[in-house]
Amino acid sequence: MTSTTDTEALRLRVQSSLDRQGMMQQLGVRLLVVAPGTVTLALPYSERVTQQQGGFHGGAMGALADIAGGYAALTVAPEGMEVTTVEYKINFLAAFRGGELQATGLVTKAGKRIIVTTAEVVHVAADGKRSDCAVMQQTLVPVPKTY
C-alpha cells in the first residue's frame, strides 16, 4: 500500500514536470489525479483546441492522451529518470465541443527498458455527463532527467 507521503511525492514529481511543458500550459491542461501507475489530466474546451467545425481537435486529444500515459509511466520510473514516448496509437470514438476532456493514463507493463501504457479520454459535459472520446496505447522509454 502506498503512503500519503509517497503519493504526495509522486504528485509533486508529475506537477513539476507538467509545469515545464509549454504546450500543456498554453492549452490549460490541469493535473487531477496522481497515484502509482495512473494519472488523470483535464483539458478545458477553448478556441485553442478546436478544429474547423468547432469540436475538440484530434491533435489536442492525442496530446492529452500522450501526456496522461507518459505521466502514468513517470510514476513508476526510477528517480532521476524521465520518460519519452516511442510510439502511440489512438482511436477516436466521438467528437465533442464544450465542457472538457479528461484523460486517464494507466501503466499496463513497467519494464526496465520500456513502459507500456493505455489512456482513456472522456468528454465531460457542463452537466457532468461523461462520454467516451478516445482510447490510446503507448510505448515509452525511461531517459535520464537533464534538468
C-alpha positions as CSV (number, residue, x, y, z in Angstrom):
1,M,0.0,0.0,0.0
2,T,1.3,3.5,-0.9
3,S,1.6,6.0,1.9
4,T,0.2,9.6,1.7
5,T,3.7,10.9,1.6
6,D,4.6,8.7,-1.4
7,T,1.5,9.8,-3.3
8,E,2.3,13.5,-2.5
9,A,5.9,13.0,-3.7
10,L,4.5,11.4,-7.0
11,R,2.1,14.3,-7.4
12,L,4.9,16.9,-6.9
13,R,7.1,15.0,-9.4
14,V,4.4,15.0,-12.1
15,Q,3.2,18.5,-11.4
16,S,6.8,19.9,-11.6
17,S,7.3,18.2,-14.9
18,L,3.9,19.4,-16.3
19,D,4.8,22.9,-15.3
20,R,7.8,22.7,-17.6
21,Q,5.6,21.8,-20.7
22,G,4.9,25.0,-22.6
23,M,2.3,23.3,-24.9
24,M,0.3,21.9,-22.0
25,Q,0.5,25.3,-20.2
26,Q,-0.8,27.1,-23.4
27,L,-3.7,24.6,-23.6
28,G,-4.6,25.0,-20.0
29,V,-4.1,21.3,-19.0
30,R,-4.7,20.6,-15.3
31,L,-3.5,17.7,-13.2
32,L,-6.4,16.0,-11.5
33,V,-5.2,12.6,-10.1
34,V,-1.9,11.0,-9.4
35,A,-1.3,7.5,-7.9
36,P,1.3,4.9,-8.6
37,G,0.8,3.8,-12.3
38,T,-2.1,6.2,-13.0
39,V,-2.6,9.9,-13.8
40,T,-5.6,11.9,-14.9
41,L,-5.4,15.2,-16.7
42,A,-8.1,17.7,-17.8
43,L,-8.2,19.9,-20.9
44,P,-10.9,22.6,-21.0
45,Y,-12.7,23.5,-24.2
46,S,-11.4,26.7,-25.8
47,E,-10.7,28.1,-29.2
48,R,-7.1,27.0,-28.8
49,V,-8.1,23.3,-29.0
50,T,-10.7,23.2,-31.8
51,Q,-10.8,22.0,-35.4
52,Q,-12.6,23.8,-38.2
53,Q,-16.1,22.6,-37.2
54,G,-15.7,23.8,-33.6
55,G,-15.1,20.4,-31.9
56,F,-12.0,19.3,-30.0
57,H,-9.2,18.8,-32.4
58,G,-7.8,15.2,-32.7
59,G,-4.3,16.6,-32.2
60,A,-5.3,18.0,-28.8
61,M,-7.0,14.7,-27.8
62,G,-3.8,12.8,-28.9
63,A,-1.6,15.2,-27.0
64,L,-3.7,14.9,-23.8
65,A,-3.7,11.1,-24.0
66,D,0.1,11.0,-24.7
67,I,0.8,13.2,-21.7
68,A,-1.6,11.3,-19.4
69,G,0.1,8.0,-20.4
70,G,3.5,9.5,-20.1
71,Y,2.9,10.8,-16.6
72,A,1.4,7.4,-15.5
73,A,4.7,5.9,-16.7
74,L,6.7,8.6,-14.8
75,T,5.1,7.5,-11.6
76,V,6.8,4.1,-12.0
77,A,10.1,5.3,-13.5
78,P,13.2,5.4,-11.2
79,E,14.1,8.7,-9.5
80,G,16.4,10.8,-11.7
81,M,14.7,9.5,-14.9
82,E,12.1,10.9,-17.2
83,V,10.2,9.1,-19.9
84,T,9.7,9.8,-23.6
85,T,7.2,8.4,-26.0
86,V,8.4,6.0,-28.6
87,E,5.1,5.2,-30.2
88,Y,1.4,5.6,-29.6
89,K,-1.8,4.5,-31.4
90,I,-5.1,6.3,-30.8
91,N,-8.6,5.5,-31.8
92,F,-11.1,8.4,-31.8
93,L,-14.5,7.3,-30.8
94,A,-16.6,10.5,-30.9
95,A,-16.3,14.3,-31.4
96,F,-17.4,16.8,-28.8
97,R,-17.4,20.5,-28.1
98,G,-17.8,22.4,-24.8
99,G,-17.1,21.0,-21.4
100,E,-13.7,19.4,-21.0
101,L,-11.7,16.3,-21.9
102,Q,-10.3,14.1,-19.2
103,A,-7.6,11.6,-20.0
104,T,-6.6,8.8,-17.6
105,G,-3.3,7.1,-18.2
106,L,-2.6,3.6,-16.8
107,V,0.6,1.6,-16.8
108,T,0.0,-1.8,-18.3
109,K,3.6,-3.1,-18.0
110,A,6.6,-1.4,-16.5
111,G,9.9,-2.9,-17.6
112,K,13.5,-1.8,-17.2
113,R,13.7,-0.7,-20.9
114,I,10.1,0.0,-21.9
115,I,6.9,1.0,-20.2
116,V,3.6,0.3,-21.9
117,T,0.5,2.4,-21.0
118,T,-3.0,2.9,-22.1
119,A,-5.1,6.1,-21.8
120,E,-8.9,6.6,-22.0
121,V,-10.1,10.1,-23.0
122,V,-13.6,11.0,-21.9
123,H,-15.7,14.2,-22.6
124,V,-17.3,15.7,-19.5
125,A,-20.2,18.0,-20.5
126,A,-21.2,21.0,-18.4
127,D,-24.0,19.0,-16.8
128,G,-21.5,16.3,-15.8
129,K,-22.4,13.7,-18.4
130,R,-19.4,11.6,-19.3
131,S,-18.9,10.1,-22.8
132,D,-16.1,8.1,-24.3
133,C,-14.0,10.1,-26.7
134,A,-10.7,8.2,-27.5
135,V,-8.5,5.3,-26.4
136,M,-4.7,5.1,-26.8
137,Q,-1.9,2.5,-26.3
138,Q,1.6,3.8,-25.9
139,T,5.2,2.7,-25.5
140,L,7.7,4.8,-23.6
141,V,11.3,4.5,-22.6
142,P,13.0,5.8,-19.5
143,V,15.6,8.5,-20.2
144,P,17.9,10.4,-17.9
145,K,16.5,13.6,-16.4
146,T,18.5,16.5,-17.8
147,Y,17.2,19.5,-15.8
